[in-house]
Amino acid sequence: MKTFLPLTLLLAALPAFAQDIAALTADTKKTVLPVVPKVVNAMQEAVAEKGVAGAIPVCKEQAPELIKEKRKETGWDIRRVSLKTRNAERGTPDLWEVRQLADFNIRAANGEKIDTMEKSEIVTIDGKQVFRYMKALPVGDVCLKCHGPADSLDTGLKAKLAESYPDDQATGYSKGEIRGALTVKRPL
């Protein structure tokens, strides 16, 4: 009977654990996701005012600054990551994130809407429980201007991108594909 007691306790705790994940997910989304439309709007405004090449600083500086402000406010690790990074220093996914991005791509290939794709999980990192959240980010019209097929990008824009991102891998996307994800590590 002793061997069944831990399993019984675990099964009894599952509903509370699921509620914890649901509550953490809701709170994290409410806190972090408003950054995404701010970045998109800033990009659209910059492209309209300064042209595509003139808008590069929005993605390179302004978007990370918006995320940095949210990190300071919450104390959470918040980043944008991709399997095809533009800025490897900031956007390279860890193993957990690589797995989720790969899963998002499989789900998209099977017809799931990218706007609904997310993953929430409580994991242990260095002996401490951490809530992980990830939200897929689709390629939109404004994204294609710099992330579309490389042969469709203007020569001057390619030069500006190469200057700003010497190791750029983030071209070749089509509208509606997964560009990457917003990811959160929240200590518990």
Legacy VTK file of the C-alpha trace (Angstrom):
# vtk DataFile Version 3.0
C-alpha trace
ASCII
DATASET POLYDATA
POINTS 188 float
0.000 0.000 0.000
2.887 2.385 0.663
3.859 2.499 -2.998
0.394 3.787 -3.946
0.292 6.626 -1.424
2.606 9.010 -3.361
0.677 8.308 -6.572
-2.624 8.976 -4.784
-1.280 12.259 -3.428
-0.042 13.247 -6.882
-3.391 12.468 -8.500
-5.196 14.437 -5.799
-2.956 17.438 -6.447
-3.446 17.471 -10.243
-6.622 19.629 -10.294
-4.957 22.285 -8.094
-1.815 22.129 -10.249
-3.904 22.644 -13.404
-5.656 25.613 -11.786
-2.272 27.092 -10.827
-1.073 26.823 -14.432
-4.309 28.343 -15.728
-4.079 31.251 -13.257
-0.388 31.823 -14.000
-1.077 31.691 -17.732
-3.916 34.213 -17.515
-1.882 36.585 -15.352
1.206 36.286 -17.552
-0.784 36.910 -20.737
-2.533 39.941 -19.212
0.805 41.366 -18.085
3.066 40.602 -21.044
1.048 40.286 -24.255
0.147 44.006 -24.528
3.790 44.528 -25.568
3.173 42.741 -28.907
0.711 45.226 -30.470
2.891 48.095 -29.228
5.822 46.674 -31.209
3.681 46.064 -34.313
2.166 49.568 -34.149
5.600 51.135 -33.677
6.856 49.235 -36.737
3.887 50.283 -38.862
4.314 53.927 -37.852
8.068 53.856 -38.488
7.655 52.258 -41.924
5.037 54.875 -42.856
7.206 57.777 -41.628
10.756 56.644 -42.429
10.469 53.806 -44.921
11.429 50.202 -44.334
15.170 50.770 -43.803
14.401 53.686 -41.478
12.229 51.395 -39.369
15.020 48.918 -38.564
15.823 50.685 -35.248
12.281 49.937 -34.033
12.903 46.180 -34.124
16.526 46.497 -33.105
16.176 49.035 -30.271
12.607 50.076 -29.484
11.054 46.587 -29.274
13.800 45.291 -26.948
13.396 48.450 -24.846
9.636 47.830 -24.459
10.394 44.268 -23.374
13.151 45.476 -21.042
10.685 47.851 -19.351
8.270 44.953 -18.814
11.141 42.850 -17.416
12.007 45.592 -14.926
8.352 45.973 -13.936
7.789 42.249 -13.358
11.200 40.756 -12.586
10.496 38.064 -15.201
12.774 36.988 -18.025
10.907 38.090 -21.178
12.331 37.759 -24.689
11.491 37.343 -28.356
13.063 34.195 -29.812
13.153 32.481 -33.185
14.598 29.428 -34.861
15.913 31.840 -37.526
17.454 34.619 -35.481
18.167 38.128 -36.613
19.987 39.035 -33.404
21.549 35.841 -32.047
22.632 37.552 -28.822
19.047 38.322 -27.787
16.896 35.983 -29.856
18.469 32.536 -29.639
16.061 30.103 -27.996
17.060 27.757 -25.190
16.270 24.030 -25.467
12.757 24.370 -23.984
11.995 27.200 -26.413
13.391 25.266 -29.403
11.053 22.381 -28.562
8.045 24.692 -28.291
8.882 26.492 -31.557
9.242 23.132 -33.321
5.900 22.044 -31.848
4.294 25.324 -32.970
5.557 24.686 -36.520
4.093 21.164 -36.508
0.783 22.466 -35.181
0.724 25.198 -37.856
1.470 22.619 -40.566
-1.524 20.653 -39.279
-3.777 23.694 -39.710
-3.899 25.185 -36.231
-4.219 28.970 -36.176
-0.967 30.615 -35.104
-2.796 33.297 -33.122
-4.003 30.628 -30.681
-0.692 28.829 -30.184
0.843 29.052 -26.755
2.481 26.806 -24.188
2.452 27.059 -20.388
4.348 24.787 -18.053
5.930 24.684 -14.628
9.494 23.389 -14.872
12.453 23.053 -12.546
15.570 25.077 -13.385
18.587 24.852 -11.097
16.440 23.250 -8.396
13.800 26.034 -8.465
10.308 25.961 -9.900
9.761 28.324 -12.808
6.648 29.055 -14.810
7.373 29.044 -18.557
5.060 30.673 -21.057
5.452 31.016 -24.791
3.197 32.650 -27.397
3.719 32.121 -31.136
4.183 35.278 -33.213
2.964 35.110 -36.811
4.522 36.878 -39.780
2.313 39.824 -40.681
2.395 42.266 -43.584
4.744 44.698 -41.839
7.112 41.822 -40.970
7.488 40.765 -44.606
9.152 44.052 -45.468
12.344 42.867 -43.708
11.689 39.160 -43.113
10.228 38.127 -46.487
12.066 36.204 -49.210
15.632 37.520 -49.454
15.407 37.935 -53.243
12.420 40.263 -52.814
14.234 42.652 -50.465
15.572 45.903 -51.883
19.392 46.019 -52.242
19.679 49.098 -49.996
17.547 47.394 -47.339
19.692 44.249 -47.534
22.785 46.397 -46.948
21.183 48.119 -43.924
20.104 44.757 -42.489
23.605 43.326 -43.009
25.076 46.372 -41.257
22.661 46.095 -38.313
22.608 42.284 -38.151
25.789 40.717 -39.567
24.646 37.144 -38.780
21.038 37.588 -39.902
19.132 34.373 -40.611
15.637 35.861 -40.388
14.516 36.123 -44.000
12.563 33.814 -46.268
9.271 33.992 -44.389
5.789 34.111 -45.900
2.747 35.783 -44.408
1.108 33.628 -41.760
4.178 31.557 -40.885
5.597 31.527 -37.379
8.295 34.206 -37.126
9.134 33.268 -33.559
7.617 33.655 -30.120
7.378 35.808 -27.067
8.714 33.788 -24.159
8.537 34.277 -20.408
10.361 32.642 -17.483
8.644 33.554 -14.248
10.124 32.427 -10.925
7.683 30.836 -8.488
LINES 1 189
188 0 1 2 3 4 5 6 7 8 9 10 11 12 13 14 15 16 17 18 19 20 21 22 23 24 25 26 27 28 29 30 31 32 33 34 35 36 37 38 39 40 41 42 43 44 45 46 47 48 49 50 51 52 53 54 55 56 57 58 59 60 61 62 63 64 65 66 67 68 69 70 71 72 73 74 75 76 77 78 79 80 81 82 83 84 85 86 87 88 89 90 91 92 93 94 95 96 97 98 99 100 101 102 103 104 105 106 107 108 109 110 111 112 113 114 115 116 117 118 119 120 121 122 123 124 125 126 127 128 129 130 131 132 133 134 135 136 137 138 139 140 141 142 143 144 145 146 147 148 149 150 151 152 153 154 155 156 157 158 159 160 161 162 163 164 165 166 167 168 169 170 171 172 173 174 175 176 177 178 179 180 181 182 183 184 185 186 187
